[in-house]
């Protein structure tokens, strides 16, 4: 229910933003048609942006690069020490 409320609020805020930026008074048919044209164009742009964003996310190489540098081993050693300290602290509690 919260998600629907957030979506409705988002849509209404953008509608009010378009009305105020375009100085539209929705008491005439011309302005209502102009409002819906701008608003639908805005939704179309959002769809296009999500399409581009999704394409960029899909094309990313999400597999970490493996390297055998000493820095990686130092990080692994540090993590092992850190986890053993956390584990020891939890057991003592």
CORNOR-V167538 format. One record per helix or strand of 2 or more residues. SS is the DSSP state (2 for helix, 1 for strand). FROM is the first residue (numbers start at 1). TO is the last residue. Records with the same first field share a line. If there is no record, write none. Layout:
BEGIN
SS: FROM-TO  FROM-TO
END
This chain:
BEGIN
2: 2-21  29-59  70-92
END
